[in-house]
Amino acid sequence: MAWDDPGRHHAAGLAAITRGDGTTLLLGALGGDVPRVSADDDTLAGWYETSPAPWFVACGSEEEVFGAYADALSRHRSLARPRNSTGPVWCSWYSYYEDISESQMHSDLGDLRGLPFDVVQIDHGWAADVGDWQPNAKFPSGMDALAARIAEAGFVPGLWLAPFIALPTSRILRERPHLFLRDRDGELVTAGNWDGPYHALDLTLPEALDHLTTMISTAVGWGYRYLKLDFLFSAAVVAERHKEIGREQAYREAISMIRSVAGDDVYLLGCGAPVLPSLGVFDGLRIGPDVNAFWRNYNAPNDDPSDARGETSFLNSLNRLWLRPLIDLDPDVVYFRTRENLLTTKERQLLRDLAEVCNFLATSDPPSWLLPDELDLMTSYLTRQPSIRQLGRYRFAIGSREVDFAPHVAASPVWGR
């Protein structure tokens, strides 16, 4: 991620530069708490926020050094491959956003029945508030009844949660503000902005961990076996904590507890998550910002690599493919529909190609929104399972087709400079 200027870049945990002879010099963290790296045109530097810890350094071909780093991470951290795998996912977010309801889900389940999805996942819009993880009035039968309905239709029930954060309007923040992170002056820390500030639990507090335990056990008890957990970075923001431990350690302990409570048979997808401390706990990891039904905002500078749009989602995900040996990679949903969609045919194909490279297929397109040829394309896409071979940094063979993503990287206002 470029933080200041084109000649100097900073990142959390990993940096690599291409040298004049075509080789790649890579510096990557192997442990420690909150690693930082910086890169000039010909120099890499690394440090840890707290105590010293080992680093991995390699120089060679790009494929060799990234592969060796992934292998070193696996050995040094004793990482196992994800416990669970998932087939195609249908997610409610990118069609209905917060306007999802029980009645809408019942209607869509009728249309989804018989289509080649493994998971049907309910996204944001079901809960009383962000932080209050009980169903709102749009889900009068309760989330357990909806999970049973999804399972009866032949799918794994999935549910979205943002387990570490709460909005100021939430009951938990109003009634139990002592559970949330504070600064040195005792003021609530703002963990981020979601049409206003939101705040993060201090997950070193036993009472906050009890709350988290109840939240996860309730969702699993309702019948959800696929949990999409979002805004996870909030547990690692700079703050004063009940326990004097590193902020990434606090995060790692919290997600490890989630895994323990959920059980090994529940698929855990981490979103908005610090990458390195998430490895070995989650089954899958979102590797870019939210996608959107447009490629670029032509009324804005398009220089923020975290913007929710097709191009930024595509480019962030494309440059994290080296993680494939360690965890399932979620590049976000793909589109087949033309309804309510500004993506061109070519842009929709790019997103679908990248998802096949990642081997993580998901969409939010309701079948009722699809034209007959779009529905046929979706069905074919979700079932074909082509072979994937990497031919270069951005070139892949997908079945019998060769796909080169490089021109789309070069065209980016951020990644192409």
KEMIKOL-295952 format. One line per field, with one value per residue (C-alpha): residue in one letter; x, y, z. Coordinates in pm, 1 decimal. Layout:
! residues N
residuo <- [A,...]
px <- [X,...]
py <- [Y,...]
pz <- [Z,...]
! end
This chain:
! residues 417
residuo <- [M,A,W,D,D,P,G,R,H,H,A,A,G,L,A,A,I,T,R,G,D,G,T,T,L,L,L,G,A,L,G,G,D,V,P,R,V,S,A,D,D,D,T,L,A,G,W,Y,E,T,S,P,A,P,W,F,V,A,C,G,S,E,E,E,V,F,G,A,Y,A,D,A,L,S,R,H,R,S,L,A,R,P,R,N,S,T,G,P,V,W,C,S,W,Y,S,Y,Y,E,D,I,S,E,S,Q,M,H,S,D,L,G,D,L,R,G,L,P,F,D,V,V,Q,I,D,H,G,W,A,A,D,V,G,D,W,Q,P,N,A,K,F,P,S,G,M,D,A,L,A,A,R,I,A,E,A,G,F,V,P,G,L,W,L,A,P,F,I,A,L,P,T,S,R,I,L,R,E,R,P,H,L,F,L,R,D,R,D,G,E,L,V,T,A,G,N,W,D,G,P,Y,H,A,L,D,L,T,L,P,E,A,L,D,H,L,T,T,M,I,S,T,A,V,G,W,G,Y,R,Y,L,K,L,D,F,L,F,S,A,A,V,V,A,E,R,H,K,E,I,G,R,E,Q,A,Y,R,E,A,I,S,M,I,R,S,V,A,G,D,D,V,Y,L,L,G,C,G,A,P,V,L,P,S,L,G,V,F,D,G,L,R,I,G,P,D,V,N,A,F,W,R,N,Y,N,A,P,N,D,D,P,S,D,A,R,G,E,T,S,F,L,N,S,L,N,R,L,W,L,R,P,L,I,D,L,D,P,D,V,V,Y,F,R,T,R,E,N,L,L,T,T,K,E,R,Q,L,L,R,D,L,A,E,V,C,N,F,L,A,T,S,D,P,P,S,W,L,L,P,D,E,L,D,L,M,T,S,Y,L,T,R,Q,P,S,I,R,Q,L,G,R,Y,R,F,A,I,G,S,R,E,V,D,F,A,P,H,V,A,A,S,P,V,W,G,R]
px <- [0.0,136.9,107.5,302.5,480.0,557.3,924.1,869.6,613.6,519.7,339.9,259.8,483.1,607.9,778.0,945.5,1121.9,1230.9,1602.1,1775.3,1876.2,1514.2,1544.9,1314.9,1437.0,1185.3,1173.4,897.1,811.3,807.4,676.4,654.9,389.7,295.4,579.5,649.6,847.4,939.8,1076.0,1269.9,1372.8,1656.5,1632.9,1409.3,1388.4,1191.6,1112.2,862.5,643.2,731.8,1014.6,1253.6,1157.0,1289.6,1271.1,1285.1,1505.4,1541.9,1654.6,1573.2,1291.5,959.5,795.5,1082.6,1105.0,731.0,698.7,991.6,842.5,505.9,688.2,896.5,582.9,419.5,719.8,800.0,440.7,353.2,61.0,-178.1,-384.0,-739.3,-957.7,-1255.9,-1323.8,-1624.8,-1785.9,-1973.0,-2128.8,-2440.1,-2425.9,-2705.3,-2491.5,-2421.7,-2781.9,-2981.7,-2722.3,-2903.4,-3248.0,-3242.2,-3536.5,-3671.9,-3940.1,-3684.4,-3460.9,-3756.2,-3826.9,-3463.9,-3424.0,-3701.0,-3509.5,-3171.7,-3293.5,-3124.1,-2852.8,-2486.7,-2423.7,-2286.9,-2347.7,-2626.5,-2500.4,-2704.1,-2504.2,-2540.9,-2899.1,-3027.6,-2916.0,-3077.1,-2766.8,-2396.3,-2287.9,-2627.9,-2631.1,-2995.3,-3238.1,-3428.0,-3797.6,-3736.9,-3660.3,-3963.9,-3916.7,-3560.8,-3226.1,-3250.1,-3564.2,-3395.5,-3087.5,-3316.5,-3491.0,-3155.1,-3042.7,-3375.1,-3318.2,-2991.0,-2737.8,-2495.1,-2633.1,-2397.0,-2410.4,-2226.2,-2105.6,-1875.1,-1791.1,-1540.9,-1719.6,-2026.8,-2193.3,-2275.3,-2644.9,-2599.9,-2735.0,-2407.2,-2209.1,-2469.8,-2508.3,-2156.7,-1915.0,-1642.7,-1592.9,-1450.1,-1099.3,-985.3,-695.6,-453.0,-698.5,-973.1,-1171.7,-1328.1,-1100.1,-1253.4,-1173.3,-1307.9,-1584.8,-1908.0,-2127.2,-1994.8,-1747.2,-1754.3,-1572.1,-1394.8,-1411.3,-1109.9,-1064.3,-812.9,-1100.0,-1247.8,-1599.2,-1553.1,-1431.9,-1738.7,-1955.4,-1768.8,-1806.2,-2181.6,-2207.8,-2028.5,-2187.0,-2530.6,-2470.6,-2342.7,-2628.3,-2875.3,-2732.6,-2483.1,-2181.5,-2022.6,-1938.0,-1822.1,-1649.1,-1587.6,-1405.2,-1160.3,-868.2,-1051.2,-926.6,-568.8,-602.9,-372.1,-525.6,-474.1,-571.5,-663.9,-368.7,-32.1,22.3,90.1,-212.8,-165.8,-129.4,-461.2,-615.4,-466.4,-589.9,-940.6,-971.2,-822.1,-1096.9,-1355.8,-1218.0,-1233.5,-1594.0,-1717.2,-1553.6,-1338.0,-1631.6,-1744.7,-1598.3,-1453.3,-1398.3,-1199.8,-1266.7,-1092.4,-836.0,-461.5,-316.3,-19.3,-175.1,-487.1,-302.0,-364.5,-695.8,-930.1,-1024.6,-1054.5,-945.9,-1085.1,-782.5,-918.0,-1177.1,-1541.3,-1614.8,-1885.6,-2098.8,-1876.1,-1506.6,-1398.8,-1561.7,-1500.0,-1609.0,-1336.2,-953.1,-958.5,-630.9,-751.5,-662.8,-926.1,-1225.3,-1518.3,-1516.7,-1440.8,-1091.2,-953.9,-1102.0,-950.9,-602.9,-564.7,-668.0,-446.4,-137.8,-201.4,-215.4,113.2,-94.1,-273.2,-66.1,-156.2,-528.4,-835.9,-838.8,-1167.4,-1145.8,-1514.2,-1818.9,-1845.1,-2128.3,-2336.8,-2625.3,-2663.4,-2942.4,-2821.7,-2468.0,-2230.4,-1949.6,-1875.7,-1877.4,-1495.6,-1481.5,-1725.0,-1508.6,-1194.2,-1355.4,-1472.9,-1129.1,-959.6,-1208.9,-1128.3,-756.4,-832.4,-1066.7,-1320.4,-1647.8,-1920.2,-2195.2,-2481.2,-2688.7,-3047.2,-3159.0,-3470.3,-3247.5,-3077.5,-3170.3,-3185.1,-2837.3,-2696.3,-2841.9,-2693.6,-2354.0,-2365.8,-2456.8,-2179.6,-1923.7,-1999.4,-1960.4,-1679.5,-1366.7,-1095.1,-728.7,-522.5,-155.9,43.7,254.9,393.8,328.1,-10.8,-53.5,-254.8,-384.1,-746.5,-837.4,-755.0,-758.9,-460.0,-546.3,-312.5,-411.6,-104.4,-268.3,-531.8,-264.4,-80.5,-402.2,-462.0,-404.8,-246.8,-98.9,16.7,242.8]
py <- [0.0,340.5,568.2,877.3,897.5,677.5,637.3,503.5,247.1,103.7,-218.9,-444.3,-748.6,-789.7,-591.9,-688.1,-496.8,-596.5,-532.5,-415.0,-768.7,-885.7,-1071.0,-1003.5,-903.1,-992.1,-911.2,-1071.7,-1101.8,-1445.6,-1358.6,-1080.8,-818.4,-560.8,-595.1,-301.0,-288.2,-5.9,-3.0,257.2,202.7,-30.7,-78.4,-276.4,-216.7,-399.1,-352.7,-470.3,-243.6,-423.2,-674.4,-808.5,-1121.7,-1317.5,-1203.6,-1389.4,-1250.5,-1395.6,-1291.9,-1479.7,-1521.1,-1377.6,-1718.7,-1868.2,-1600.5,-1573.0,-1951.3,-1979.0,-1711.4,-1889.1,-2212.4,-2038.9,-1886.6,-2226.8,-2388.2,-2105.5,-2062.9,-2434.1,-2353.5,-2622.5,-2592.7,-2469.3,-2723.9,-2676.1,-2603.5,-2448.5,-2469.3,-2184.3,-1925.7,-1714.9,-1398.4,-1144.3,-829.8,-705.2,-728.5,-615.1,-456.5,-374.4,-424.2,-799.8,-958.9,-1296.4,-1281.2,-1188.7,-1478.1,-1718.4,-1599.7,-1628.7,-1972.1,-2096.0,-1965.3,-2091.8,-2445.1,-2684.5,-2440.3,-2540.3,-2345.4,-2499.5,-2202.0,-1945.4,-1662.3,-1381.4,-1060.8,-729.6,-616.9,-897.3,-774.8,-527.3,-307.5,-343.6,-475.2,-618.9,-960.5,-1056.1,-1042.5,-726.1,-697.9,-799.4,-1153.3,-1228.7,-1606.8,-1578.8,-1670.3,-2033.2,-2080.1,-1922.4,-2144.2,-2447.0,-2321.0,-2278.5,-2626.8,-2778.1,-2624.1,-2816.1,-2545.6,-2475.3,-2178.5,-1880.2,-1563.0,-1228.8,-1082.3,-795.2,-948.1,-694.0,-362.6,-166.2,152.3,428.8,347.4,-13.2,-131.7,-293.8,27.7,231.2,-17.2,-165.6,102.1,-31.8,-324.1,-101.4,16.5,349.6,584.9,711.9,983.4,729.4,828.2,572.4,489.7,531.0,209.7,334.0,518.9,367.7,670.7,777.1,637.9,282.3,134.9,-193.2,-434.1,-466.8,-836.4,-868.9,-808.8,-1136.5,-984.9,-886.8,-1238.0,-1380.4,-1158.6,-1279.9,-1642.5,-1600.6,-1428.7,-1703.7,-1994.3,-1840.2,-1811.1,-2168.7,-2285.3,-2129.7,-2363.8,-2150.9,-2348.2,-2070.7,-1747.2,-1439.3,-1228.2,-866.2,-551.6,-773.4,-527.5,-325.7,-561.4,-455.2,-74.6,137.0,166.7,103.8,-253.7,-436.6,-671.1,-530.3,-740.1,-652.7,-552.5,-827.9,-1078.2,-955.1,-1005.4,-1352.0,-1465.9,-1340.0,-1514.3,-1832.3,-1825.3,-1783.1,-2094.2,-2286.1,-2182.5,-2232.9,-2572.3,-2720.4,-2801.7,-2438.8,-2252.9,-1921.2,-1646.1,-1348.1,-1007.7,-678.9,-889.1,-846.3,-1110.6,-1263.4,-1311.2,-1459.4,-1749.9,-2086.3,-1983.3,-1894.4,-2124.7,-1836.5,-1474.8,-1182.2,-1033.6,-702.6,-434.4,-474.6,-513.9,-305.6,-304.8,-40.5,-52.5,302.2,620.5,868.0,1160.3,1091.6,1066.9,683.1,699.8,518.5,147.2,61.8,205.7,-31.6,-68.8,-335.5,-219.8,-190.5,-523.3,-688.7,-536.2,-591.1,-953.5,-1012.6,-905.1,-1139.0,-1462.6,-1575.6,-1665.8,-1949.9,-2231.0,-2106.1,-2023.5,-2001.7,-1663.4,-1477.0,-1206.7,-1117.6,-1185.7,-1200.0,-1077.4,-1235.7,-989.5,-678.4,-549.1,-270.5,-318.8,-69.1,-320.9,-393.4,-745.5,-741.9,-618.4,-885.9,-1145.3,-1017.3,-1062.1,-1410.8,-1509.3,-1395.6,-1585.6,-1902.7,-1844.6,-1811.5,-2113.2,-1920.0,-1869.6,-1644.3,-1420.7,-1209.9,-1224.2,-1332.3,-1583.1,-1370.9,-1083.1,-1291.2,-1318.2,-1678.7,-1660.2,-1504.3,-1785.7,-2042.8,-1870.9,-1869.1,-2237.2,-2332.6,-2115.7,-2261.2,-2620.6,-2629.1,-2641.8,-2561.6,-2635.3,-2332.4,-2273.4,-1960.3,-1853.7,-1523.9,-1257.9,-1171.7,-1441.8,-1758.4,-2050.7,-2107.9,-2433.0,-2382.2,-2000.0,-1778.2,-1470.7,-1175.0,-932.9,-709.2,-443.3,-382.4,-333.8,-86.5,110.9,166.1,517.7,355.9,18.4,120.4,405.9]
pz <- [0.0,-93.6,207.9,106.7,-229.1,-529.9,-436.8,-85.4,23.6,363.1,448.2,740.0,733.1,375.6,101.3,-225.0,-499.8,-849.1,-899.6,-1214.1,-1309.5,-1293.1,-963.8,-669.3,-323.8,-51.5,319.5,526.3,894.0,1052.4,1398.0,1650.5,1707.8,1442.6,1190.5,961.8,640.1,406.5,53.9,-138.9,-499.1,-396.1,-16.5,219.2,594.4,862.5,1229.5,1491.3,1700.6,2025.6,2073.1,1805.5,1612.1,1311.4,948.9,620.1,341.7,-6.7,-352.8,-671.0,-914.3,-800.3,-794.0,-591.8,-322.3,-257.8,-251.8,-11.9,214.7,228.5,313.6,582.8,738.4,746.7,916.7,1158.9,1275.7,1253.6,1026.2,914.4,598.7,660.4,834.2,606.5,242.2,76.6,-261.3,-431.5,-200.7,-250.5,-36.3,10.1,39.6,-312.3,-425.2,-122.8,107.1,436.0,279.9,332.3,514.4,613.1,345.3,77.8,184.1,164.8,-189.2,-298.7,-141.6,-367.2,-669.5,-545.6,-478.3,-718.5,-826.3,-766.0,-444.9,-127.1,105.2,134.1,352.3,508.6,524.4,709.3,765.4,987.9,1331.8,1571.2,1545.1,1479.6,1817.3,1913.9,1747.8,1778.9,1485.3,1404.9,1321.6,957.1,1079.9,1298.8,1303.7,1435.1,1288.0,1393.3,1184.8,882.7,923.9,928.4,614.0,435.7,540.0,430.2,85.7,64.9,155.2,437.6,636.6,651.1,860.3,867.1,1195.9,1289.8,1627.8,1759.0,1693.8,1797.2,1680.0,1931.8,1886.9,2000.5,2331.2,2432.9,2392.5,2578.7,2864.1,2887.3,2766.4,2996.9,2755.6,2482.5,2403.7,2548.7,2489.5,2753.8,2853.4,2912.9,2604.4,2373.0,2080.3,1736.7,1551.2,1218.3,1041.2,913.3,846.2,1185.7,1439.1,1565.7,1862.4,1937.1,2226.9,2454.4,2397.1,2678.6,2925.7,3056.4,3043.4,2677.3,2596.3,2771.6,2550.6,2240.6,2349.4,2387.9,2048.9,1856.7,2043.0,1980.0,1603.3,1582.4,1803.8,1560.5,1296.6,1102.9,983.5,774.2,955.3,767.3,1033.4,934.8,1056.0,1242.4,1229.8,1496.2,1766.7,1688.2,1679.9,1895.7,2243.5,2612.9,2700.8,3018.4,2963.6,2864.8,2556.0,2194.3,1991.7,1733.9,2016.5,2157.8,1814.1,1771.4,2112.6,2034.1,1696.8,1842.9,2103.0,1825.5,1657.3,1984.2,2051.0,1693.1,1658.9,1388.8,1159.8,1112.3,813.9,934.2,676.1,804.4,644.8,712.5,894.3,957.9,728.6,909.5,1256.3,1092.9,931.0,1091.2,1250.3,964.9,680.8,435.7,417.5,220.4,45.6,-80.6,-13.9,-106.2,-473.6,-636.8,-950.5,-1111.7,-1197.5,-1124.4,-994.9,-1274.1,-1053.5,-794.4,-792.7,-759.2,-564.6,-250.3,-278.1,-15.2,-204.5,-252.8,-630.0,-884.4,-976.1,-622.1,-516.8,-823.9,-787.7,-413.1,-449.4,-752.4,-558.7,-265.2,-459.7,-303.1,5.4,-176.4,-17.8,331.1,330.9,108.5,-67.8,-112.1,-382.2,-317.6,-530.2,-907.5,-1127.2,-1399.7,-1397.8,-1607.9,-1383.6,-1150.2,-1278.9,-1442.7,-1496.8,-1861.1,-1999.1,-1990.4,-1630.3,-1513.6,-1688.8,-1514.1,-1173.4,-1265.0,-1397.0,-1076.6,-861.4,-1056.5,-999.5,-626.7,-638.4,-429.8,-614.3,-477.2,-610.0,-479.4,-796.5,-718.3,-982.6,-1039.6,-1154.1,-1424.3,-1788.7,-1917.2,-2074.7,-1756.0,-1545.2,-1783.9,-1762.5,-1382.1,-1364.6,-1606.4,-1427.8,-1084.4,-1200.5,-1456.9,-1229.9,-1488.2,-1428.2,-1319.9,-1404.0,-1328.4,-1627.5,-1495.5,-1234.5,-1381.6,-1649.8,-1594.6,-1793.2,-1693.6,-1860.8,-2228.8,-2206.7,-2132.7,-1926.2,-1876.9,-1600.5,-1649.3,-1872.3,-1604.9,-1338.9,-1561.7,-1619.0,-1246.4,-1102.6,-792.2,-887.1,-1232.7,-1132.6]
! end
